[in-house]
């Protein structure tokens, strides 16, 4: 599998590059956003690891540019920005996961494995479509349809929505969502899950449309429609 690492901190990229190579990955490294853009445009990658603050072009802009061409390749952000708004901004740009600096290399490696394991490019069979109320989810293509609208979703948004739609009217706990989407060995913070749900609601619930995802304070979320609401 091939990974693109874009970060201008050599003290981080050098040991990370060595560790990923030891794990058997092919790794290309860029130290600025412009070079990262050129590599991502002309080479197929299974995963992008992007720093937020980069010379020439930010990781945020690079992620948005990549998403215009490729909605499937997983993107992991590395950044010192750790507020909820920062996380929402990064996820909204198309990132699938978010790791705040400083971090342990073994934690990053675990996230790399999780993203690659759940990447649509590694799927050998297609999952069926899910439907609930006026919403339909096309899991393999990361698309939802509601009242004639075609809604593009990120990998994590697709996975979250699939779990919720598989349990209509039932409470799905924070812990269960985290385990099924991120893996029990590598759960995200509660802020990451809340940010992903917030973005998912924004996409699914246009003005005037009935809400579909409801919060159960302190416990989790429930997908409801029609008579279930």
N, C-alpha and C positions, 0 to 999 in steps of 0.2 A: 504493500500500500504506500501511496505517495502523499507526503505532507509538505505544505508550504508554511514556513515560519517567518513572520515579518515582525521584527523588533530591532530597535536601534541600541539596545543595551547588550554589549558584547559579553559582559559578565554573566548575563542570563542565557543568551543564545548559545554560547560555546558549550557549557555543560548540558544544556537541554538538547542541543544537536547531537552530542555524543551519546546521551542516554537513549534518544529515539533511534539512533542508528544501531545501538546495541540490542534494542528490542526488535530489530529487523525491518524498520521502516526506511524508505527512501525519503530523504529530507532535503529540500531546497531552502536556503536562507536569504532573506533580503533585509536590508537595514533602513529602508525608506519606503514610503507608500507608493511612490511612482514606480520603482523597480518591482515592488510587490504586485502592482496592477499589471505590469507587463508580463510577469511570470504567470499570474492567474489567468490572463487572457489567452496565452498561447500554450499553456500546459494543462493537462487534466490532473486534478488533485482529488484525493479522497477526504482531505481535511485541510482547513485553513486555520492557523493559529495567529491571531493578529493583536498587536499592541494597539492601544487607543491613540496615544500621542506619538506621532511619527513625523520625521522630516518630509518635506515635499507634499505629502498628502496624508490626512489622518486615517487611522484604521477604520473609523466610522464611515468616512466617505468611501474607502476601499470596499467595505462590506456592502454598502448600498449598491455600488457599481457591480460587484460580483452577483448580487441578488437579481439584478436586472437581466442577467444572462443565464444564471444557474440557480434554481430554487432548491436544489437537492444537496449540494455539497455542504457538509456541516462546517460551522464557523464557531471557533472558541475565542472569546476576547480575554486578553490579559491586560489588566489596568489597575491603577491605584485609585480610580474613581469608585466609590462604594456606596453612594446614596441611592435611595430607591429611584429617584428621577434619572440618575445616570444609568442604572440597570435597565429601566424602561426604555430609555433612549437607545441603548445598545441592542436590546432585544427587538425593538421596533425597527431598527435598521436591518435586521435579519439574522442576528447572532442566535446560535442555539444554546450556548452556555457561556458562563461568565466567571472568571477566576480573578480574585482581587490580590494584587501584590501587597506584601511579599507572600509567597506560598511555598509549600514543599514540592520538590520535583516529583516525588512519588504520587502526590495528589493529582498533579497535572497529568501524569502518565495514566492514572486511573480514569480520569475524565476523557483522555484521548481514546482509551480502549472502549469506554462506554459509547462515545459518539460514533466511532467506527463500527461498533457492533450493531447499533441501531440505525445506521445510515441506510436510506432507501437504496443506495447503490449496491448494498450487500445483500439485499433481499432476494431470495430465490423464488418466492411465490407471492402472488398478489392477495391482499386481504380484501374481503367483500366490502361493498358500500354499506354504510350505516345510515339509518333514517330515523328521525324523531320529529313529529309535528311537521312544520314546513321546512325543516332543515335536512339536508342530505350531505353526507361526508364521503368523499372519494379518497380513501386513505392512501392508496399507492401514489396518487398524483398530487397529494397535499392540497386538495381543493374542497371547498364547501359550496353548496348552492342553497340560496334562500330567496324565495319570492322573485325568481328570475335573476337574482344577483349571483355572479361568480366571484367567490371569495378565495383569494390566495392565502395559504397558511404556511408558516414555518414548520420545520420538522417537529419541534417541541409542541407547538400549538396543535398540530394534527394528533400527536400522541395523547395530549391531555384531553382533547375533545373526544377522541375515540374511547378512552377509559370512562369518561363521564356518560357518553351516549350508550355504552354497554350496560350501564346501571341506571336506567331512567327512573326518576322519582326517589332514588336512594341516596343517602348520604355517603359520599366517598371522602374519607379522611385525608388530611394533609399527608400523613405518613404513607397511606396507600398510594396516593398520587405520586409522591416523591419516589417511592420504591419502584413503581411500574414504569415511570418515565425516565428517571435518572439512575435507577438501580439502588438497591438497599445498602450497598457498600460505599456509595458515593452520593449521599443525599445533598441537595442544595439547601441554602438558607431559606427561611420562610419568606424573606423579601423577594427572592428569585421566583418562587412559586406564585406569590401574589402579583408580581409584575407580569408574569406570563398570563395569568387569568385575566388581568386588567386589559391586556392587549387583545386577548381572544374575545372578550366581551365587546370591545370597541369595534372589532371587525364583524362580529356576528349580529349585533343589535343596532341596526340603523335607526334614526329618529322615527318614532311612531310604531316601531316593531316591538312585539312582546319579548320581554327578557327571557332568556333560556337558562342561564347559569346563575344560581343563587348561592350566596354565602351563608354558611351556618357558623355563626361567630365562635371562634376558638376551636372549631372541630374540622371543617372541611367545606366541600361544595356539593351542590346537587343540580343535576340537569333535569329541568322540568318543562313540560309543554302541555297544552290542551287542558284536559281534566286533571292532569297531575299537578298543575300549578295552584 
